[in-house]
Amino acid sequence: MEHYFTENTEVEHNIKEMQFEMNDEKFSFLTDNAVFSKTRVDFGSELLIKTVLREETKPDSILDVGCGYGPIGITLARFYFDAIVCMCDINNRAIDLAHDNIKKNNIKNAETINSNIYGNIKGKYELIVTNPPIRAGKKVVHEILVGSKEHLKRDGRIYAVIQKKQGAETAKKKLEEVFGNCEVVEKKAGFWMLRSYNG
Ligand SMILES: C[S@@+](CC[C@H](N)C(=O)[O-])C[C@H]1O[C@@H](n2cnc3c(N)ncnc32)[C@H](O)[C@@H]1O
């Protein structure tokens, strides 16, 4: 069986368009079978976007790890139009959609990279944002959290959204181990928004 987190997918296409609104800005996203949350923007992703917009004024660079069809990276790129936004995913279908959605939403400051976790990521970023692939397993999720330190600039921040029942407490401990700090900056409907600072 193919899952949304696999590298390639043989599942039949069923491309659909959905509308999304954030702080009066309108977005239109193409989605497909075998990508995460294909009928609506995931609650956790929406919470992550809202929290980052509330907490961050003017980041210069953002990496969206496990971008799927692109709702987090594209929305943040629209609001932080001076930032360079990089969106990566292991799933080719998701990356193709994210690429098309960047164009569809007339975003000029975002790019996509096919990457297994940070495998093809070269630079360092002021922000790393992730709604991590829980279904890919704890090892992958923790590699995303631990590896973020190498890809954050000095004073950069990682934001990760995880449900309490899907390991938010363990993820918080992991981030504390790596960064020496981790705050829960928002909690809603069982979702925790974790933030660590790369001091
Ligand atoms: C929970 S989904 C979030 C998708 C998207 N950010 C959103 O908000 O809809 C996690 C994403 O991580 C991707 N993923 C799974 N394993 C990965 C890996 N090893 N490296 C990079 N991305 C991965 C999946 O393909 C999926 O798109």
The ligand as an ORCA input file, in Angstrom:
! r2SCAN-3c Opt
* xyz 0 1
  C       2.069     15.647      8.113
  S       2.518     15.837      6.430
  C       2.526     17.621      6.283
  C       2.403     18.068      4.847
  C       2.245     19.578      4.649
  N       3.292     20.316      5.334
  C       0.897     20.059      5.103
  O       0.864     20.882      6.011
  O      -0.108     19.637      4.540
  C       4.225     15.386      6.461
  C       4.964     15.433      5.123
  O       6.277     14.909      5.333
  C       6.678     14.218      4.167
  N       7.737     13.252      4.525
  C       7.613     11.985      5.000
  N       8.814     11.415      5.177
  C       9.721     12.349      4.793
  C      11.137     12.360      4.713
  N      11.858     11.281      5.078
  N      11.748     13.456      4.266
  C      11.028     14.554      3.874
  N       9.683     14.613      3.918
  C       9.044     13.518      4.375
  C       5.396     13.553      3.683
  O       5.489     13.224      2.305
  C       4.348     14.619      4.003
  O       4.119     15.440      2.886
*
